[in-house]
Amino acid sequence: MPPQPIPDEHHVSRHVKNKLIYPTLNGERRVDSLAFRLRPDEIYVSVDWVEYFQGDLRQQLDTIRNVLINLRRFNIKKNSALAVVNVYEIKAAGQKGGCELSVLNLGNQYDPSHSGIYGLPQNPDDEFILEEIAIHARVEDAWSNPPT
Amino acid sequence: MIDIEKDNTAYNPLMASYWLQQALNTNVTALEQQAQWRQADSALIDFSIPGQNQVVFISGKQTQTWWNQTIDWTQTKGCQVRVYQTGTYEILPSLKDQIQSAVENVVVLLREIETREQFTNIPKWLFTDDIFKCLNEVELEGAIAIARYAGYEATADRILELKLDEEELEPDEQPLNLLSIKQFLGFILRHPELKEPGITITNEGNVKAIWHQSNSQIFWIEFFPNNDVRYLAFVPNVRRSDGIERTTGGSTLSDIYNRAKELHAIDWMMYASSTHS
């Protein structure tokens, strides 16, 4: 099945290491825009469709974390986070920077929430598009009950 | 008087700022030295003068004989000096000039005291200058200690945390770049009026310092090892349709502060009153 657009009112999450999480001057946790930067060989930034899963946000994120660990073999450390962003905000960030972003579900029966943000710029001068996405991201702990 | 030699915490460099506070706020005539934290090549020296403590942080390698001669020499200058070492005596190169320079500064300080009824603070330039000398010489642990020593507790904690997180780097991730960290620390030490920023690390291992007040007030600087910087600014601009002016670019370590000023980002990057020291 070809990639499907995720509704604007829904959200996607991205795993973020501790090194890319910082406090604002008011003490709120935020994510560095680098978390949304494409690697040289990538055409999309990998995310997960939050509303695909049932439950409240915490339950949805716990499920996504387990998918990342069990299906995609991520090493999710206790101090890492999941950055949650609204799909509409991602598209709006692209529009402000003059580029069209799309958020598409790439899932299959084994990994149904896997999605991607397409159209992100590679040029460092377009960094403020990534910044616009990052400032709309809500930072949630990757683990609600960290493993001991 | 605190007998630091009976207190194990004196040898913990993470306590350096505590000891500094003790020295500045009381008449303690001793300060800890922090030579032994993974590198036995640094020392804190306390030049004590009546009613004041002059603290100089230095590092290098020298012999015990040299230390004895140096202590004798500084005492002839009318200053009491106590040098604390916990490491081998084969420590400390290129130190003599620094000590001589520091003692000369203390002598100047003494002269200033004679002309004033009360002298309550060590001149900031003297303290800052000595820290810069050290910063060039130390490894990562020393850089962290200097940050803490200068009062940047959150910064020191964060760099230490990021170092500990390095155990599991991915193939495209570089370890922390010491030169980038030093560029960053040099910048904040030169500008104590700035609030402590949030810190992240790029995949290249560079420090990115982020002053984020609100979604329309953001200024970050990525510090490269070679004096170059990259920056991004979001600043309020009522003439734009969405009220935010956005700028990214490259600059240099010596120019970036003025760039932040030109963009009026400094307004929220600074403490309300410049009391941080």
Interface residues (C-beta under 8 A of the other chain):
Chain A: K17 N18 K19 L20 I21 Y22 P23 T24 L25 N26 R30 D32 S33 L34 R39 N75 K77 N79 K96 P124 D125 E127 F128 E131 I135 H136
Chain B: E161 L162 D165 E168 D172 K195 P197 G198 I199 T200 I201 T202 N203 K208 I210 W211 H212 Q213 S214 N215 I218 R230 L232 F234 D242 R246 T247 T248 G249 W268
